[in-house]
Amino acid sequence: MVSPTAARPAHANADHAPPHAPVSLRAPLVEGDRDCHAVTEDVCRGLEGRPTGLWWGALFASGALLLLGTVAVIYQVRVGIGTWGLNRTVGWAFDITNFVFWIGIGHAGTLISAVLFLFRQRWRTAVNRSAEAMTLFAVACAGIFPLIHMGRPWLAFWVFPYPNTRGPLWVNFRSPLLWDVFAISTYFTISLVFWYIGLIPDLATLRDRARTKARRAFFGLLSLGWNGSNRTWVRYETVYLLLAGLATPLVISVHTIVSMDFATSVIPGWHTTIFPPYFVAGAIFSGMAMVLTIMLAARRLMRFENYITAGHIDSMCKIILAMSCIVGLAYGTEFFVAWYSGNEYERFAFRNRAFGPMGWSYWVMVGCNVVAPQILWFRSMRRCIPVVFVLTLAINVGMWFERFVIIATSLQRDFLPSSWADYRPTLVELATLAGSFGLFFTLFLLFCRVLPMICMSEVKGVLSYGRSTHGEKE
């Protein structure tokens, strides 16, 4: 016969546990029994010590890619965009593919910092600072490609509506390309302010720890006189909450406007209303994959295992899995709509996308973005670091190919067979793509040496989360 006590769930006996029995209902967000002082020491260790040989090696590699890209860009500006593999049929290809790819990478920072903050997801505290920095660096990389595509980047200010002496020459407010200018500049500005506001308490910590007058003056200027008083914290949290509310709509609006570059056209494969949610889901998907790629490397190299735990990785993998399912649904919906519409041009566009001359790129996209992430249904896979790292690399590749498939294959085969043409990227375009990655990683490596990768003030606020207590429930 089972006793009444044995039949009750485990948590029902928590109130009657002996005083020495630890009770914890949640996994801790910070492992290793760290206290506030240990958090400060762990995070500042990488800023105050000498750079490691591994850091110098990574900086050298990314700097070499950046130099290669810089040479390629200078060559393009001097000679013209005829150095690209474009033709009369395929007028957009690598440049816009890279632009949309980097804008998508930048979405994870706003999602983690603003949306998850509003939903009170405490696990975001260990990764939000780096994700916000990646947003800024990714948007900077994205901004390069429209400037180059202008052919005359020194006239880029012409896209801004301001009183001028050019007579009737004025910007076309009905053009989605002009919408991009306003959307991305707004996104960058809000992201920069949001990132900087979150840095202020940690900048004050670096100011107080500074050993030289120059560092003390530098961080003192940036910390804006932070004194840590109760009034200061109240104002800080109010401003942070307001900025989170302002930034949240940008997660949806920015990539929605980017998708309209294609959806407002009449090209088969582009003219579809599914693009806005499809692009937003894809942006979050690729952004989370890139954040996880970088954070897994930083976790090992900078010894942040106590702060970026298996629980953090598990939570981010769940978001990636959800976005993968949404993206896969969008892929299937596109084919269904093309078939159900009865439009022979739409039907041909999607048959060509999957089985045409560039069909291999479509199946790379499907394999990396839809098939491979399904292993994340298993908890053991979500917590296996090598598996997750390789998977995020595959997703980054797949999401780049998604943008390439949408843009290049749709333009190669349009309405008139007489205008069909193939596209092949040139070495100049490949060098520019490599240079954008070099710029991204160079900026991130410099960020790791100057500013704290982990938000110390927020991590200290969740130290007690999930910690074992004596006879008390969480």
Protein Blocks (a to p, Z undefined) as FASTA:
>chain_A
ZZfklmpcfklmmmmpcfklccdfbdcfbghiiafklmmmmmmmmmmmccdfklmmmmmm
mmmmmmmmmmmmmmmmmnopklpccdfklmcfklmmmmmmmmmmmmmmmmmmmmmmmnop
aklmmmmmmmmmmmmmmmmmmmmmmmmmnopamlmmmmpccddfeljaccdfkbmklmmm
mmmmmmmmmmmmmmmmmmmmmmmmmmmmpcbfklmmmmmmmnnopahiaklmmmmmmmmm
mmmmmmmmmmmmmmmmmmmmmmmmmbehjlccklmmmmmmmmmmmmmmmmmmmmmmmmmm
nopmlmmcfklmmmmmmmmmmmmmmmmmmmmmmmmmmmmnopaklmmmmmmmmmmmklmm
mmmmmmmmmmmmmmmmpmklmmmmklmmmmmmmmmmmmmmmmmmmmmmmmmpcfblklgc
cddddfklmmmmmmmmmmmmmmmmmmmmmpcfbdfklmmmmmmgopacehiaZZ
